[in-house]
Amino acid sequence: MSIVIAFKSKDWAVIGADRRATVTMADGDTFSTKFDKLIGIGNNTLFGFSGDTENVNDLIILLRNNSSELDRDLLGTLKKLRNEIRNIDIDIQALFCGITNNKIDMIEFIADKKNRRLSIESLHMDNDVVGETVMGLNTMNSKIIPYLEYINKTGQQITMQDAEFLVYTAVADISDSGILTVGSGIAIWEIKKDGDKASMQQVPDSKILDFFDSGYRLYRKKSTLAMDEALKMLRGLTGTSAKESAIAPNLQYKDKAK
């Protein structure tokens, strides 16, 4: 299983994914290989997918044959292509980032081959994850979302580079959990909107491997130190009264057994 994560604002969108694919041979044996799941379509449309790679190339060809229309109206064109997409035997979850009604748009795309289901929905949220959704949502909800809430409370706004690092951190955390293999790397793309013009580019591997990896190592180190500090604080507490705790002096606990 793969992971695809995207963030968007009114002026930009960032989408990232692992580069691991699992190939199943005719005899049932499996092996992992490097595979890019983020595809640039046209001048400002990005497509990132998770799932069965079989026949995905047919979908990519269809998208590229309609790239000009997708660049102008992502949601409308995908819905117009619905019948042609249904004729392609695919089983994937995907995120599209591009332009709809002259605004940055993020679209969740689900093609369920078994149940003959095709869903194409524009998302109103500023971030989403597809693929290994249990681990992905756990990482987003436990680490990324709290940080975004903190930024919002302090009156700050995340930049596109901030979002790139958040994407890297989320994918790397899930990879390090053993669900994925990070050795094949992480790919990140971005879309920028400036007035009526939009453009996209891939974040260089040099920036990902050096710049973001250094930040990620610091983040992991600090997380470990924070856990150590929390455990030392807990070891120093006695009794059940929060009055003895420096982190919650105004809370009082009642012993329900009494």
Buried (B, 14 or more C-beta within 10 A) or exposed (E): BBBBBBBBBEBBBBBBBBBBBBEEEEEEEEEEEEBEBBBBBBBBBBBBBBBBBEBBEBBBEBBBEBBEBBBBBBBEBBEEBEEEBEEBEBBBBBBBBBBBEEEBBBBBBBBBBEEEEBEBEBBEEBBBBBBBBEBBEBBBEEBBEEEBEEEEEEEEEBEBBBBBBBBBBBBBBBBEEEBBBBEBBBBBBBBBBEEEEBEBEBBEEEBBEEBBBEEBEEBBEEEEEEEEEEEEEEEEEEEEEBEEEEEEEEEEEEEEEE
